[in-house]
Amino acid sequence: MSGGARRPEMHRSVSLDRIGLSGLDVVVEADAAERLALAGRLGVPAVLSLTCRFRLAGMVSGMVAAEGELQARLTRVCVVTLDEFDTDVAARFSVRFVPVGSESDAFDDPESDDEIPYDDANLDLGEAAVQQLALEMEPYPRRPGAALPAEAQDQTDLPFVALDRGPASRL
């Protein structure tokens, strides 16, 4: 991080020297203050837990491949009932840490590993974990068992339903 750059809510720096050619296993876990700050950043009522295990492969030409396993528990707001509820997020993922400026143009291949640029001799595994959590979060969370009320499911009063039935229905 340089100059006045914002420090991430969950910063876990790992030196490239520690990774070497043989690789490295690292576990990062958010503490109470970090979870509070992350809740604000992610727009959720609470981050109850966040742990991420990384297996960093040996560095090749400045690139470090990483396999990760994320476990988190969040308090979310149901889009149907507006009630708060707790939910788990679990995911396995692969990413590549690459030097700034050497990112590939892999946007054409959605199956390729995400690339996380780094600009010094350290990787920020905390920020990588948070970014992965944000990608894995359900965009429209529903409390288990939550259903739309019957009147919300009634399709007859929607403005374009008559158009779907054709010209005869508008006479």
N, C-alpha and C positions, 0 to 999 in steps of 0.2 A: 504494500500500500504506500502510496506516495503523498507527500504534502498534506492537503486538507481532505483527502479521501475519507469517506465514511468507513468506520470499522464495522464489520458484520456483527450481528447480535451474538453469533456463536462462532468464534474464531478459534480454530485448532490448526496451528501451523506445524507442518512436518517437513523437515529439511530433506532435500533431494539426496544429500549425503547419507542419510539414514537408510534410504531405500536401496541404494547400490544396485548390484546386478542380481542379488538373490531375492529381492522383494522384501515386503514388510507387512505384518498384520497390525491393524490399528482399530481400536474401538473409541468412538466419540459419543459422549452423552451430555445432554443439555442440563445445566443446573437450574435452580429455581428462578434466578434473575434472568437467565437467558430464555427460559420458557415464557416468562412474562413478556419480555421484549418481542419474542417470536410471535406470540399471540397477536400483538398489535400489527406486526408486519404482515402476517398471513390473514388477518381479518377474521379471526375466530375468537370466541369467548375465552378459551384456555388451551394451552398446550400442556397436557398433564404429564407426558413423558416423550422423550425422543432419544433413541439410541441407534447408532449406525456402525456396523462392522465393515471395515474395508480390508481387502486383500490387494495390496499394491504389487504389481509385477515389477520386475527389474526394468530400469530405465533404458530405452533404446532411442538414440538420436534425439534426446530431450523429451521424448514422449513416455508417459507412465500410464499403463493400462491399469484399470481398477475394477474389481468386482465388489459389489456392495450388497449388504442386507440391512434394510431399514425396518425399524419397529417404532411406532408412535401411537400415542393415545391422545385424542383431541376432544374438546367440547365443541360441538357444532350447533348451528341453528337450523332446524327443519324448515325446508322451503314450503311445506304444506301447512304445518301447524304453528310455526314460529316458536316452538318449544325447543329448549336446549336439550341436547342428549350427548352422551359420550360414545365415541366410535374409535375403532382401531384402524390403523393404516400399516400395512405390511407389504414390502416389495423387495424383490431382488433386481439388481440393475448392473449395467456395465457403463463405464465412462472412460474417457481418455483425458489426461491432463497434458496440455501442449503449451509450449512457449508462446507468449503473445506474438501475433503476427504470423504464426505458422498454422493457423486454423485452416482446415480444408473447406471446400465448398460442397459439403455433404448434404446440403438442404434437399437435394433431389432424391436422397435415399432415406426415407423415414425409419428404416430398420438399422441404420448405422448408429454406432455408439455416439452419445453426446460428447462434445469436446468442451473442456473447461480450461480456459487460458490461465496461465500464471506468468507473472512478470519479474520474479526474482528467484532465488534458490530454494523457495518454500512453496508447498501446496497447502491450500486451506481446506482441510477435510470437513471442518464444521460448516462452512458455507456450502460446500458440495452436498452435504447431508440435508441442509435446509432447502436447497434448490430441488433436490430429489423429492423431498416431502411435498413441496408446493406442486410438483408435477403429478404426484400420486393422489392428491386430495380430490375427492368427489366434488365436481363443480356445483351440483344441485343436491345437497345432502338431504336425505329423508330419514326421519326417526323410524326405526323398525315398526311396521304395522300402520304407519301413517297413510291415509288415503284421502283423496280429494272428496269434498262433500258432494252429494248427488247433484245439487244444482250446478256445481262447477263442471260436472261431467255431461250435462245436458247440452248437446250440440245444436239443437233446433234454433236457438236464439242468436247464434253467431252470425255476424254480418255477411259472410260470404257463402253460407250454406245454400242459399237459394241459387246462387250462381252455379254451384256444383250440380244442381238438379236439371239445369238446362233452361232454354227460353220458355217452354210451356209452363213452368212452375211460377213464372213471374207475371202471368196474365191474371 
